[in-house]
Amino acid sequence: MLSAALEKKHIFVDISAKSEGAIPIEEFKLAREMDKIEVGSKIEVFLEKIENYSGDVVLSREKARKAKTWKKMEKAFENKQDVKGIIISKCKGGFVVDVDSCLCFLPGSQIDLRPLKNFDHLMNVPQTFECVKLDKKRGNIVLSRRSIMERIRDKDRDKIIAKIKEGNIVQGTVKNITEWGVFVDLNGVDALLHITDISWSRINKPSELLSIGQTIKVKVTKIDPKSKKISVSIKHLTEDPYTKIINKYEIGKVYEAVVTKVQDYGCFAKLEEGLEGLIHQSELSWTKKNIHPGKVLSTSQKIKVELLEKDMEKRRLSLSYKKTQINPWIKFAQDHKTGDEFEGAVKNITDYALFISIKNTELDGMIHYKDLSWTEKDTELEKYKKNQQVKFKILEINQESEKIRLGIKQLTNDPFEFFENKKLSDIVTVVVSHSAQNGIFVQVGKKNMTILIKKNQLAKDVENQRPARFVKGDKLDVVITELDKEKRKVSLSIKALEEQQTKEAVKKYGSKDSGGVLGDIFNFKSLKTKKKK
């Protein structure tokens, strides 16, 4: 016990040493000892250093208090005993608590069971705490008021729960509302009312039907013996309408409904109160496969649906909206047949086909590049643009796969029909279209098919195999050297005809309507004269 002297910032203490020790006055203010201390008062202090760098004695009142009560706090911590204290001030992260003149830390999260906005009613009032942490090296003591309150609450909770049994109908007050459920106060015990237990019909959020402070009746559906958690239900107060009314509805029949919710994967529709079903995205439209459901139907819209499936165990109904509409695929197949001519607009162009929006229908058809022209070249796609109006012929209608195949080249006769009755070694008459470095291009039949006669097939003699010798419009007789009707491939040759004429010594060749045998070009004229003689 030592005497003390007071100043504004420090309290000087005589410890019978060469010099007095100074203790910051804050250490006394925190413990609210200023009213008890005056000059000559005897206090206990902790000697930290006999002499610091300034030659002063270093003392601490706070450490002295802690040292005195440390053993008491250690015992309370080990035995989990409660301690009495007073919250004297607020600090960063929590509060300062005076326990037998020892300053302890009370975290803000440990002051009550729930976050508090106002702490005034707890200040300077004796409270009971639990010592939850002791750090001897740092000299820290951490307390908790919440653990005491939880202990009291659990005792009361056990008493209340003991009176409640599963199946009981009790009255409670809505305490808190979340997106997924409601917490109900059952006379001091919290119970969970999940969103799926509020109503037999689907709801978007609990706040649509309930509000904080509302008094409601609930049925206790489950009490967990370990966690003591209570689950309650409002919908189980009434009979499940699903089992009562589901038998009124038959699979395959059409019923009136109201759209209640629109999701990315489909729409929910209510047939009547307490009975809803899902219209999957695939059952919304016959033609719009990947469209968002919100672009087909909207909430509160009155519609007709067909019942596809009933799942009694899972309490699910599968509905269809598109089956109440006319199936455009069936209608198109009824109104049109393969071979009909039609028209539409180019909707899309890909690397291999045109996709056509068929006029006066919701349907699209495909024209493969091989069906654009008898040349069957993909370069034909370059001749078309989006929204261009085109005429076509229906080649195939496949209702099962929901595909329509169209063609443009089929609007004209197949030029290859010219070779339908022809065979190898037959002689045909062609007309020169134009010449090129690698040969000449000639037209056959009605001049709607162009064929290349290669340079080495223009004459038997190499010196006569010059494409420039042929003029546009010349009629020529040529022989068929290759003919593949399945692959639509044909090869023609003047050289082969010359060789054939030479070997067989044809008596008669050409005609008034043909191109002759090119006697004047290939020096057959003299041969023709001799035969006449």
C-alpha positions in Angstrom: 0.0 0.0 0.0 1.6 3.2 -1.2 0.9 6.9 -0.8 -0.1 9.0 -3.8 0.0 12.6 -5.1 -2.3 14.0 -7.8 -1.6 16.1 -10.9 -3.5 16.8 -14.2 -2.0 14.0 -16.3 -0.3 11.7 -13.8 -0.6 10.4 -10.3 2.7 10.4 -8.5 3.3 7.5 -6.2 5.8 7.2 -3.5 7.3 3.7 -3.3 10.2 4.7 -0.9 12.6 4.7 -3.8 15.1 7.4 -4.9 12.4 8.9 -7.0 8.6 8.9 -7.2 6.7 6.8 -9.8 4.2 8.4 -12.3 1.1 6.6 -13.4 -1.1 8.0 -16.2 -4.3 9.3 -14.8 -6.3 7.4 -17.6 -5.6 4.1 -15.8 -7.6 5.4 -12.8 -10.4 7.0 -14.9 -11.1 3.7 -16.8 -11.6 1.9 -13.5 -13.5 4.9 -12.1 -11.2 5.2 -9.1 -10.7 9.0 -9.3 -13.4 9.7 -6.8 -11.8 7.3 -4.3 -8.2 8.6 -4.6 -6.7 11.7 -2.9 -3.3 12.7 -1.7 -2.2 10.2 0.9 -4.4 7.4 -0.3 -2.8 4.0 -0.2 -3.0 2.0 -3.6 -1.5 -1.1 -5.0 0.8 -0.7 -8.0 2.8 -3.0 -10.3 6.5 -2.2 -10.6 7.4 -2.6 -14.3 10.9 -0.9 -14.2 13.0 0.6 -11.5 14.5 3.0 -13.9 13.7 3.8 -17.5 15.8 5.8 -20.0 14.8 9.0 -18.3 15.7 7.7 -14.9 12.0 7.4 -13.8 10.3 4.5 -12.0 7.7 2.8 -14.3 4.5 1.8 -12.4 1.1 0.5 -13.5 -2.1 0.6 -11.6 -4.0 -1.4 -14.2 -1.4 -4.3 -14.1 -1.6 -4.3 -10.3 -5.4 -4.8 -10.5 -5.0 -7.5 -13.1 -2.3 -9.3 -11.1 -4.6 -9.3 -8.0 -7.6 -10.7 -9.9 -5.8 -12.8 -12.4 -5.9 -16.0 -10.3 -9.5 -15.4 -9.7 -10.2 -15.1 -13.4 -8.1 -18.1 -14.2 -10.1 -20.2 -11.8 -13.4 -18.8 -13.3 -12.1 -19.6 -16.9 -11.1 -23.2 -16.0 -14.3 -24.0 -14.1 -16.5 -22.0 -16.5 -17.8 -19.9 -13.6 -19.7 -16.7 -14.1 -18.1 -13.4 -13.0 -19.8 -10.1 -12.0 -18.8 -6.9 -13.7 -19.8 -3.5 -15.0 -19.6 -2.1 -18.5 -17.9 1.2 -18.0 -17.1 2.4 -21.5 -17.2 1.7 -25.2 -14.0 1.0 -27.2 -13.0 0.0 -30.6 -14.7 -3.4 -31.5 -16.5 -3.6 -28.2 -16.7 -2.5 -24.6 -14.5 -2.2 -21.4 -15.8 -4.2 -18.4 -14.6 -3.6 -14.9 -14.4 -6.9 -13.0 -13.0 -6.4 -9.5 -11.0 -3.4 -10.7 -9.6 -5.4 -13.6 -10.4 -4.1 -17.0 -11.6 -6.7 -19.4 -12.7 -6.7 -23.1 -16.2 -7.5 -24.2 -16.5 -7.9 -28.0 -19.5 -6.2 -29.6 -20.8 -9.5 -30.9 -20.9 -10.9 -27.4 -23.0 -8.3 -25.7 -26.4 -9.7 -26.6 -28.1 -12.5 -28.5 -28.9 -10.1 -31.4 -27.2 -6.9 -32.6 -28.3 -3.9 -30.6 -28.6 -0.4 -31.8 -28.7 1.2 -28.3 -26.5 0.1 -25.4 -27.4 2.7 -22.8 -29.5 0.4 -20.7 -26.5 -1.9 -20.2 -24.0 0.8 -19.2 -22.9 1.1 -15.5 -25.3 -1.7 -14.5 -24.0 -4.9 -12.8 -24.0 -7.7 -15.3 -23.0 -11.4 -15.3 -20.3 -12.5 -17.8 -18.4 -15.6 -18.8 -14.7 -15.6 -19.2 -14.1 -17.0 -22.7 -10.4 -16.2 -23.2 -7.3 -15.6 -21.1 -4.0 -14.5 -22.7 -1.4 -14.4 -19.9 1.4 -13.2 -22.1 -0.5 -10.2 -23.5 -2.6 -9.7 -20.3 -5.9 -9.9 -22.1 -9.2 -11.1 -20.7 -12.2 -11.5 -23.0 -15.7 -11.8 -21.6 -19.1 -12.8 -23.1 -22.5 -11.7 -21.9 -24.1 -13.5 -24.8 -23.1 -17.0 -23.6 -24.9 -16.3 -20.3 -28.0 -15.3 -22.2 -27.8 -18.3 -24.4 -27.6 -20.6 -21.4 -30.7 -19.0 -19.9 -32.5 -19.1 -23.2 -31.7 -22.8 -23.7 -33.0 -23.6 -20.3 -36.2 -21.8 -21.0 -36.3 -23.3 -24.5 -36.0 -26.8 -23.1 -38.9 -26.2 -20.8 -41.1 -24.7 -23.6 -40.1 -27.5 -26.1 -40.9 -30.1 -23.5 -44.5 -28.9 -23.7 -44.7 -28.9 -27.5 -45.2 -32.1 -29.5 -45.2 -32.8 -33.2 -48.7 -32.3 -34.6 -49.7 -29.6 -32.1 -51.4 -26.5 -33.4 -49.9 -23.5 -31.7 -50.1 -19.7 -32.0 -47.0 -17.6 -32.7 -45.8 -14.2 -33.9 -43.9 -13.5 -37.1 -40.5 -12.4 -35.8 -38.4 -12.2 -39.0 -39.0 -12.7 -42.8 -36.4 -13.8 -45.3 -36.5 -14.8 -48.9 -36.7 -18.5 -48.1 -38.9 -18.5 -45.0 -40.2 -17.0 -41.8 -39.1 -17.2 -38.1 -42.0 -17.5 -35.8 -41.8 -16.8 -32.0 -43.6 -19.5 -30.1 -43.8 -18.0 -26.6 -40.0 -17.5 -26.4 -38.9 -20.2 -28.8 -38.1 -19.6 -32.5 -39.5 -21.9 -35.1 -38.9 -22.0 -38.8 -41.7 -21.7 -41.3 -40.2 -22.5 -44.7 -41.6 -20.8 -47.8 -42.8 -24.2 -49.1 -44.9 -24.7 -45.9 -46.7 -21.4 -46.1 -49.2 -22.3 -48.8 -50.1 -25.3 -51.0 -49.8 -23.0 -54.0 -46.5 -21.6 -55.2 -45.6 -18.1 -53.9 -42.7 -15.9 -54.9 -41.7 -14.7 -51.4 -43.1 -15.0 -47.9 -43.7 -11.3 -47.6 -46.6 -11.7 -50.1 -48.7 -13.4 -47.4 -47.1 -12.5 -44.0 -45.8 -9.5 -42.2 -43.6 -8.9 -39.1 -45.6 -8.8 -35.9 -48.5 -10.8 -37.4 -50.1 -13.4 -35.1 -50.6 -16.7 -36.9 -51.6 -20.3 -36.2 -49.1 -23.0 -37.2 -48.8 -26.8 -37.0 -45.6 -28.2 -35.5 -44.3 -30.6 -38.2 -40.9 -31.5 -36.8 -38.8 -31.2 -33.6 -35.1 -32.1 -33.9 -34.1 -33.9 -30.7 -30.4 -32.9 -31.0 -30.5 -29.3 -32.3 -33.9 -28.6 -30.7 -34.9 -26.9 -33.9 -38.7 -26.6 -34.6 -40.3 -26.7 -38.0 -43.9 -25.4 -38.4 -46.4 -25.2 -41.3 -49.4 -23.2 -42.2 -50.5 -25.2 -45.2 -50.8 -28.4 -43.1 -53.6 -26.8 -41.1 -55.8 -27.6 -44.2 -56.2 -30.6 -46.4 -53.9 -30.9 -49.3 -56.0 -29.6 -52.2 -53.8 -31.5 -54.7 -55.0 -35.0 -53.5 -58.6 -33.6 -53.4 -58.9 -32.0 -56.8 -56.3 -33.7 -59.0 -58.7 -36.5 -59.9 -60.9 -34.0 -61.7 -58.2 -33.5 -64.3 -57.5 -36.0 -67.1 -54.4 -36.4 -69.2 -54.8 -35.3 -72.8 -57.7 -32.8 -72.0 -57.5 -29.0 -72.4 -58.2 -26.7 -69.4 -58.2 -23.0 -68.7 -55.3 -21.7 -66.6 -53.5 -18.5 -65.5 -49.8 -17.9 -65.8 -48.4 -17.4 -62.3 -44.6 -17.3 -62.9 -42.2 -17.0 -65.8 -38.8 -18.7 -65.5 -35.9 -19.3 -67.9 -36.9 -22.9 -68.4 -40.6 -22.4 -68.7 -43.8 -21.0 -67.2 -46.0 -22.1 -64.2 -49.7 -22.0 -64.7 -52.5 -22.3 -62.1 -55.5 -24.5 -63.0 -57.3 -23.6 -59.8 -56.3 -22.5 -56.2 -53.7 -24.9 -54.9 -53.0 -26.6 -58.2 -50.2 -25.5 -60.5 -48.3 -27.1 -63.3 -45.2 -26.4 -65.4 -45.2 -25.6 -69.1 -41.7 -26.5 -70.1 -40.0 -24.3 -72.7 -40.3 -27.1 -75.3 -44.1 -27.0 -74.9 -44.6 -23.3 -75.5 -44.3 -23.1 -79.3 -44.3 -25.4 -82.3 -41.7 -23.4 -84.2 -39.8 -21.2 -81.7 -37.5 -23.7 -80.0 -35.0 -21.5 -78.1 -37.1 -18.5 -77.4 -37.3 -17.2 -73.8 -40.6 -18.1 -72.2 -41.3 -14.5 -71.3 -41.6 -13.7 -75.1 -44.4 -16.2 -75.5 -46.4 -15.8 -72.2 -46.6 -13.2 -69.4 -47.7 -13.3 -65.7 -51.5 -13.2 -65.1 -52.2 -14.1 -68.7 -55.2 -16.4 -69.2 -54.5 -19.3 -71.5 -55.6 -22.8 -72.3 -53.3 -25.8 -71.6 -53.3 -29.5 -72.2 -52.5 -31.8 -69.3 -49.6 -34.0 -70.3 -48.6 -35.8 -67.1 -49.6 -36.2 -63.4 -47.0 -37.2 -60.8 -48.9 -37.9 -57.6 -45.8 -38.6 -55.5 -43.9 -35.4 -56.5 -47.1 -33.4 -56.8 -46.2 -32.2 -60.2 -48.2 -31.5 -63.3 -46.8 -31.2 -66.8 -48.7 -28.9 -69.1 -48.5 -27.9 -72.8 -49.5 -24.6 -74.3 -48.5 -25.3 -77.9 -50.8 -28.4 -78.1 -53.7 -26.1 -77.7 -52.6 -24.2 -80.8 -52.8 -25.5 -84.4 -49.7 -27.4 -85.3 -48.3 -25.6 -88.3 -46.4 -28.7 -89.4 -49.6 -30.8 -89.7 -51.5 -27.9 -91.4 -48.7 -27.4 -93.9 -48.5 -31.1 -94.7 -52.3 -31.1 -95.2 -52.4 -28.0 -97.4 -49.3 -28.8 -99.5 -47.5 -31.8 -100.9 -44.1 -32.6 -102.4 -43.7 -31.0 -105.8 -45.8 -27.9 -105.1 -44.3 -24.6 -106.1 -44.2 -21.9 -103.4 -42.4 -18.7 -102.5 -40.7 -17.1 -99.5 -37.9 -14.8 -98.3 -34.3 -15.7 -97.5 -34.0 -15.7 -93.7 -30.5 -16.8 -93.3 -27.5 -17.9 -95.4 -24.9 -20.4 -94.2 -21.9 -22.1 -95.8 -24.0 -25.0 -97.1 -27.6 -23.7 -97.5 -30.3 -21.0 -97.7 -33.0 -21.0 -95.0 -36.3 -19.7 -96.3 -39.2 -18.2 -94.4 -42.1 -19.8 -96.2 -44.8 -17.2 -97.1 -48.0 -17.1 -95.0 -46.7 -19.7 -92.5 -44.6 -19.8 -89.3 -42.3 -22.4 -90.9 -38.8 -22.3 -92.3 -37.4 -24.5 -95.0 -33.9 -25.3 -96.2 -32.5 -25.2 -99.7 -29.2 -27.0 -99.9 -26.6 -25.4 -102.2 -26.9 -28.6 -104.4 -30.6 -27.7 -104.9 -29.9 -24.2 -106.0 -28.6 -25.0 -109.5 -28.0 -28.0 -111.6 -24.3 -27.2 -111.5 -24.5 -28.1 -107.8 -21.7 -25.7 -106.9 -21.6 -23.9 -103.5 -20.7 -20.7 -105.2 -24.4 -20.4 -106.2 -25.0 -19.2 -102.6 -23.3 -16.0 -103.4 -26.1 -15.0 -105.7 -28.6 -14.6 -102.9 -29.1 -12.0 -100.1 -31.2 -11.8 -96.9 -34.9 -10.9 -97.3 -34.7 -11.7 -101.1 -37.9 -13.2 -102.4 -37.4 -16.5 -104.1 -39.6 -19.2 -105.7 -39.0 -22.8 -105.0 -40.4 -26.3 -105.2 -41.2 -28.4 -102.1 -39.0 -31.5 -102.1 -39.8 -33.1 -98.8 -42.0 -32.5 -95.7 -40.9 -34.4 -92.6 -43.4 -33.9 -89.8 -41.5 -36.1 -87.3 -38.2 -34.2 -87.5 -40.0 -31.0 -88.3 -38.0 -30.2 -91.4 -39.0 -29.0 -94.9 -36.5 -29.4 -97.8 -36.9 -27.1 -100.7 -35.3 -26.7 -104.1 -34.9 -24.0 -106.8 -33.2 -25.9 -109.5 -36.2 -28.3 -109.6 -38.3 -25.4 -111.1 -36.4 -26.1 -114.4 -35.8 -29.3 -116.3 -32.7 -31.2 -115.5 -30.2 -30.6 -118.4 -28.7 -34.0 -117.7 -32.0 -35.5 -119.1 -30.4 -35.0 -122.5 -28.1 -38.0 -121.7 -30.9 -40.1 -120.2 -31.2 -42.3 -123.3 -27.6 -41.9 -124.4 -24.7 -44.4 -123.8 -21.0 -44.6 -124.3 -19.7 -44.1 -127.9 -22.9 -42.3 -128.9 -22.4 -39.3 -131.2 -24.1 -36.0 -130.1 -24.1 -32.5 -131.6 -23.0 -29.6 -129.4 -22.6 -25.9 -129.8 -19.4 -24.0 -128.9 -20.0 -21.6 -126.1 -16.5 -20.2 -125.6 -12.9 -21.3 -125.6 -10.3 -21.3 -122.8 -6.7 -22.3 -122.4 -7.5 -25.8 -121.3 -10.1 -26.5 -123.9 -13.5 -25.4 -125.2 -16.9 -25.1 -123.4 -19.8 -26.5 -125.4 -23.6 -26.6 -124.7 -25.8 -29.6 -125.3 -29.5 -30.1 -125.7 -31.4 -26.9 -125.0 -28.2 -25.1 -124.3 -28.8 -25.2 -120.5 -25.8 -27.4 -119.7 -22.2 -26.5 -120.4 -19.4 -29.1 -120.7 -15.7 -28.7 -121.1 -13.9 -30.6 -123.8 -10.3 -30.8 -122.8 -7.6 -29.5 -125.0 -6.1 -33.0 -125.7 -9.6 -34.2 -126.9 -10.0 -31.4 -129.5 -8.3 -33.3 -132.3 -6.4 -36.4 -133.2 -3.4 -34.5 -134.3 -1.6 -32.4 -131.7 -1.1 -29.4 -134.1 -4.9 -29.2 -134.4 -5.6 -29.2 -130.6 -5.8 -25.4 -130.5 -8.9 -24.0 -128.6 -8.6 -20.8 -130.6 -9.5 -22.6 -133.8 -13.1 -22.9 -132.5 -15.6 -20.0 -132.8 -18.6 -19.4 -130.6 -21.8 -20.8 -132.2 -20.0 -23.6 -134.2 -21.9 -26.8 -134.3 -19.7 -29.9 -133.6 -20.3 -33.6 -133.5 -18.6 -35.3 -130.6 -18.5 -38.8 -129.1 -19.4 -39.7 -125.5 -16.3 -41.2 -123.8 -17.5 -41.2 -120.2 -21.1 -41.3 -118.8 -22.0 -41.7 -115.1 -25.6 -41.0 -114.6 -25.6 -41.4 -110.8 -22.7 -38.9 -110.4 -24.0 -36.7 -113.2 -20.6 -36.9 -114.9 -20.0 -36.9 -118.7 -16.9 -36.5 -120.9 -17.0 -35.6 -124.6 -14.3 -35.9 -127.3 -13.7 -34.8 -130.9 -10.5 -36.8 -131.0 -12.3 -40.1 -130.3 -14.8 -39.3 -133.0 -12.1 -38.8 -135.6 -10.4 -42.0 -134.6 -13.8 -43.8 -134.8 -14.6 -42.3 -138.2 -11.1 -43.2 -139.6 -11.3 -46.8 -138.4 -14.9 -47.5 -139.5 -14.8 -45.2 -142.6 -18.2 -43.9 -141.8 -20.3 -43.5 -145.0 -22.6 -41.0 -143.7 -22.0 -38.4 -141.0 -23.6 -35.1 -140.1 -26.9 -33.8 -141.4 -28.6 -30.6 -142.2 -29.3 -30.0 -138.5 -26.0 -31.2 -137.2 -22.5 -29.7 -137.2 -21.2 -32.3 -139.6 -17.9 -34.0 -138.9 -15.7 -31.0 -139.4 -14.4 -32.3 -142.8 -13.0 -28.9 -143.8 -11.3 -28.5 -140.4 -9.9 -32.0 -140.1 -9.1 -32.6 -143.8 -12.0 -35.0 -144.3 -13.4 -33.1 -147.2 -11.3 -34.9 -149.8 -12.4 -38.2 -148.3 -16.0 -37.2 -148.7 -15.5 -36.3 -152.4 -13.9 -39.6 -153.2 -16.8 -41.5 -151.7 -19.2 -39.6 -153.8 -17.4 -40.7 -157.0 
